[in-house]
Amino acid sequence: MPDIVNGLPLHPLVVHAVVVLLPLAALGVLALAVRPSWRGRFGVLVVLIAALATAAIPLATQSGESLEHRVGDPGRHAELGDTLLWFALPLLALAVALVWLHRRAARSAEGSAEVGRSTRPGALGVVVAVLAVVVAAANLVQVYRVGDSGAKAVWGDTPAATAKGGDGDGD
């Protein structure tokens, strides 16, 4: 995999896919967990976004390792970045589970429409939804932690607006 694209390190470019897609997937999973009626309409889209985000994480990690060889150890950022996949995989699995449970319940309701059977989620559906909320929240927190540590690795504790040459006074 090339580590430079158009003269720019690949890592900051690939990272933006993770920074956008993983929180979007987490918010989508949250929505599916609390609004079961959305699972049929948006479930496959949320699963697709979660899968793309999960697939982008190893690319971000590999490109980060290449960048590390060029500029030095980013410290905590690399450690936190290596953990992100272990947050995204359960999110993807729970997104799939929410959609699968919804489809199973819909098939069951169709098959027993004459009997008048209820289509409310069972205990398993509630457990999966609660787990999905917890895992989605953990993903949002971890994306923030990884991004914050990456910004500190680049900028230190100096805000970008006050960094050398970025004080806004035109110098």
Secondary structure, DSSP 4 states (H G I P E B T S, - for coil): --SEETTEEHHHHHHHHHHHHHHHHHHHHHHHHH-GGGHHHHHHHHHHHHHHHHHHHHHHHHHHHHHHHHH---THHHHHHHHTHHHHHHHHHHHHHHHHHHHHHHHHHHHTTTTT---S--HHHHHHHHHHHHHHHHHHHHHHHHHHHHHHHHHTTS-GGGSTT-SSS--
